[in-house]
Amino acid sequence: MVARLGHLTQAAERLHLSQPTVTGQIKALEEELGVRLFERTARGVKPTVYTEKLLPSAERIIEAAEAMATSAQELRQELSGKIRIGTIIDADLVRIVELSARMRTRYPHVEIEFHHGLTGWVLESLKKQTLDVGFYIGEVPTGSFVARHLQDLKLCVIAPPGFHKKLKNAGWNEISALPWIWTPKAGAYHRIASRLFRDLRLKPNVIMEADRESTLINLVAAGMGLSLTREDVARSAMRSGKIIIWDKAQLTAPLSFVALRKRLRDPMIQSTDSEIAEMWNVRPPNAAKP
């Protein structure tokens, strides 16, 4: 974890240990192996050449230990432990309450942790194994990840009611010139909107960023500019008179449940994924043949 994050304090926080404990374990490991593993820098710590060469072996050791624990858990035939789930957008969209209720009923010894963030953060956290599974909007990169498609989300362009005349006969050229409220790079809407304008060979007039749909709606309602959001959220806001929808844009994005391919045999991940599959009425995967 120290090698991944390059920082002792951050590693200690992820491991739920004190920094002196992590420092002591690093020192003990250095003495046992007879090599220096890290060098201190102004920003944290830097792995030495020994660490870079030994890290693959360390990862294989950890994976083997986890595999043994998984086998023991299968023998006990009673699921227990912790599952860390990355959530995005809002709780209703990814049905957190329903998932919690099902897990608590079927697996009473499993501790569930929900961690909320932007879409891109989910994949990065799965790589670092600070999350076990998570939700994702957009096309999932192939290779390291396995994605279960749950549904297609409809997206639309929203604008302040005062922009009605500007939108009436507008095309994408006129739309791109109007002020836009963007989302951060780690967000799904950022990737989708950026690709859209790139394909159109247009550059949007971005004036600000916001990372939550509720904030986007409020900023648009205040007359700040246009934005991209889910159609169901936009329709609700439009019925209350907050915003209007530019009806010439019809976009979709897949919502998926994702996990690291190499961890698919983990019983905790398999069980959570099976609950998701049943909730969303999609076919459960065969972990042996992903």
C-alpha positions in Angstrom: 0.0 0.0 0.0 2.9 2.4 0.8 4.4 1.6 -2.7 1.0 2.2 -4.4 0.3 5.5 -2.7 3.8 6.8 -2.2 2.8 8.2 1.2 3.1 6.6 4.7 0.2 8.6 6.2 -2.2 7.8 3.4 -1.2 4.2 3.5 -1.9 4.0 7.2 -5.3 5.6 6.7 -6.2 3.0 4.0 -5.0 0.2 6.2 -6.7 1.6 9.3 -3.4 1.6 11.2 -1.4 4.3 12.9 1.5 5.8 10.9 4.1 4.6 13.5 2.8 1.0 13.1 3.2 1.1 9.3 6.6 2.7 9.7 7.7 0.0 12.2 6.5 -2.8 9.9 8.4 -1.2 7.0 11.6 -1.0 9.1 11.2 -4.6 10.3 10.7 -5.8 6.8 13.8 -3.9 5.6 15.9 -5.4 8.4 14.6 -8.9 7.6 15.3 -8.6 3.9 18.5 -6.6 4.3 17.6 -3.9 1.7 16.2 -0.4 1.9 12.7 -0.3 0.5 11.8 3.4 0.6 13.5 6.8 0.5 11.8 9.9 2.0 11.0 12.8 -0.3 9.3 16.2 0.2 6.0 14.7 -0.9 6.2 11.4 0.9 8.2 8.3 0.2 9.7 6.9 -2.9 10.2 3.2 -3.6 13.8 2.2 -4.2 15.0 -0.1 -7.0 14.8 -3.0 -4.5 11.1 -2.3 -3.9 10.3 -2.2 -7.6 11.9 -5.6 -8.1 10.4 -7.2 -5.0 6.8 -5.7 -5.3 5.6 -8.4 -7.8 6.7 -11.1 -5.4 5.0 -9.3 -2.5 1.7 -9.0 -4.5 1.8 -12.7 -5.4 2.3 -13.6 -1.7 -0.7 -11.5 -0.7 -2.8 -13.0 -3.5 -1.9 -16.5 -2.3 -2.8 -15.6 1.3 -6.1 -14.2 0.1 -6.8 -17.3 -1.9 -6.1 -19.5 1.1 -8.5 -17.4 3.2 -11.1 -17.6 0.4 -10.8 -21.4 0.3 -11.2 -21.6 4.1 -14.2 -19.4 3.9 -15.7 -21.7 1.2 -15.1 -24.6 3.5 -17.0 -22.9 6.4 -19.9 -22.3 4.0 -20.8 -19.2 5.8 -20.0 -15.8 4.3 -18.4 -13.3 6.6 -16.2 -10.3 6.4 -16.4 -6.9 4.7 -17.5 -5.7 1.3 -16.5 -2.2 0.1 -18.9 -0.9 -2.6 -18.2 2.2 -4.7 -21.4 4.3 -5.4 -22.0 7.1 -7.8 -24.7 9.7 -8.7 -27.4 9.1 -6.0 -28.6 6.3 -3.8 -31.9 5.8 -5.6 -30.2 5.2 -9.0 -28.0 2.4 -7.8 -30.6 1.1 -5.3 -28.4 1.1 -2.2 -31.3 0.6 0.3 -32.5 -2.5 -1.5 -29.1 -4.0 -1.9 -28.4 -3.3 1.8 -31.6 -5.0 2.9 -30.9 -8.1 0.7 -27.4 -8.5 1.9 -28.3 -8.1 5.6 -31.0 -10.7 5.2 -29.0 -13.3 3.3 -25.5 -12.6 4.7 -25.9 -11.3 8.3 -22.2 -11.7 9.1 -21.1 -9.5 6.2 -20.2 -5.9 7.0 -21.1 -3.5 4.1 -19.3 -0.2 3.4 -20.6 2.3 0.8 -18.1 4.8 -0.4 -19.3 7.6 -2.7 -17.3 9.3 -5.5 -17.1 10.1 -9.2 -17.1 7.3 -11.8 -13.4 7.4 -12.7 -12.6 7.2 -9.0 -14.3 3.8 -8.8 -12.0 2.1 -11.3 -8.9 3.6 -9.7 -10.0 2.4 -6.3 -10.7 -1.1 -7.7 -7.1 -1.2 -9.0 -5.7 -0.1 -5.6 -8.1 -2.6 -4.0 -9.5 0.0 -1.6 -12.9 -0.9 -3.1 -14.1 -4.5 -3.9 -16.9 -3.7 -6.4 -18.6 -0.5 -7.6 -21.0 1.1 -10.1 -19.8 2.8 -13.2 -21.3 5.0 -16.0 -19.9 4.7 -19.5 -17.9 2.1 -21.4 -15.7 0.1 -19.0 -12.1 -0.4 -20.2 -11.6 -4.1 -21.1 -8.8 -6.2 -19.7 -8.5 -5.7 -15.9 -12.2 -5.2 -15.3 -15.4 -7.2 -15.7 -18.6 -5.2 -16.1 -22.2 -6.3 -15.7 -24.5 -4.1 -17.7 -27.5 -3.0 -15.6 -29.3 -0.4 -17.8 -28.9 2.4 -20.3 -29.2 5.9 -18.8 -30.8 8.6 -21.0 -29.0 11.9 -20.8 -30.1 15.4 -22.1 -28.9 19.0 -22.3 -30.6 21.3 -19.8 -30.8 25.1 -19.8 -32.3 28.0 -17.8 -35.9 28.9 -18.7 -34.5 32.3 -19.9 -32.6 30.6 -22.7 -35.8 29.4 -24.4 -35.4 31.9 -27.4 -31.7 31.0 -27.7 -32.4 27.3 -28.0 -35.5 27.5 -30.3 -33.6 27.3 -33.6 -30.2 26.5 -32.3 -27.9 23.8 -33.6 -24.7 22.4 -32.0 -22.7 25.3 -33.2 -24.9 27.8 -31.3 -25.2 25.4 -28.4 -21.4 25.1 -28.0 -21.0 28.9 -27.9 -23.4 29.3 -25.0 -22.0 29.1 -21.4 -21.6 25.6 -20.1 -21.3 24.1 -16.6 -18.9 21.1 -16.9 -18.1 18.2 -14.6 -14.7 17.1 -13.3 -12.5 14.8 -15.4 -13.2 11.9 -13.2 -16.9 12.2 -13.8 -18.8 10.2 -16.5 -20.6 13.3 -17.9 -17.2 14.9 -18.5 -16.1 12.0 -20.7 -19.4 11.8 -22.5 -19.8 15.5 -23.2 -16.1 15.9 -24.2 -16.3 13.1 -26.7 -19.5 14.5 -28.1 -18.0 17.9 -28.8 -14.8 16.4 -30.0 -16.7 14.3 -32.6 -18.6 17.4 -33.7 -15.2 19.3 -33.9 -16.6 22.0 -31.6 -15.2 23.5 -28.4 -17.8 24.2 -25.7 -17.7 27.5 -23.8 -17.1 26.1 -20.3 -17.4 28.7 -17.5 -17.4 26.5 -14.4 -17.5 22.9 -13.0 -19.7 21.1 -10.5 -19.5 17.4 -9.4 -23.1 16.7 -8.3 -26.3 16.6 -10.3 -28.2 18.6 -7.7 -25.6 21.3 -8.0 -25.8 21.3 -11.8 -29.5 21.6 -11.7 -29.4 24.6 -9.2 -26.7 26.4 -11.2 -28.6 25.9 -14.5 -31.8 27.1 -12.7 -30.0 30.2 -11.6 -29.3 31.1 -15.2 -25.6 30.3 -15.2 -25.6 28.2 -18.4 -26.2 24.8 -19.9 -25.2 21.3 -18.6 -25.6 17.6 -19.2 -27.6 15.4 -16.8 -29.9 12.4 -16.6 -33.2 12.8 -18.3 -35.3 11.5 -15.4 -33.7 14.2 -13.1 -34.1 16.8 -15.8 -37.8 16.0 -16.4 -38.5 16.3 -12.7 -36.8 19.7 -12.5 -38.6 20.9 -15.7 -42.0 20.0 -14.2 -41.2 22.3 -11.3 -40.2 25.1 -13.7 -36.6 25.2 -12.8 -35.0 24.4 -16.1 -35.9 23.6 -19.8 -34.6 20.7 -21.9 -33.0 21.2 -25.4 -34.9 18.4 -27.3 -32.4 18.0 -30.1 -29.9 16.0 -28.1 -30.5 12.4 -27.3 -27.7 10.6 -25.5 -27.3 7.3 -23.7 -24.7 5.9 -21.3 -24.5 2.4 -19.9 -24.7 1.9 -16.1 -22.6 -1.1 -15.0 -21.5 -3.0 -11.9 -17.8 -3.6 -12.0 -15.1 -5.6 -10.4 -11.4 -6.6 -11.0 -11.3 -9.7 -13.2 -8.6 -11.3 -11.1 -10.9 -11.1 -8.0 -14.0 -12.7 -9.4 -13.5 -15.9 -7.5 -13.8 -14.0 -4.2 -17.0 -15.3 -2.5 -17.8 -11.9 -1.1 -17.7 -10.4 -4.6 -19.5 -13.3 -6.1 -22.3 -13.1 -3.6 -22.7 -9.3 -3.9 -22.7 -9.6 -7.7 -25.4 -12.3 -7.5 -27.6 -10.0 -5.5 -27.1 -7.2 -8.0 -27.9 -9.6 -10.9 -31.1 -10.7 -9.2 -32.1 -7.1 -8.3 -31.6 -5.9 -11.8 -32.9 -9.0 -13.5 -29.7 -9.7 -15.4 -27.9 -13.0 -15.8 -25.4 -13.9 -13.0 -21.9 -14.4 -14.4 -19.9 -17.6 -14.3 -16.9 -16.6 -12.2 -14.9 -19.5 -13.6 -15.5 -18.2 -17.2 -15.9 -14.4 -17.0 
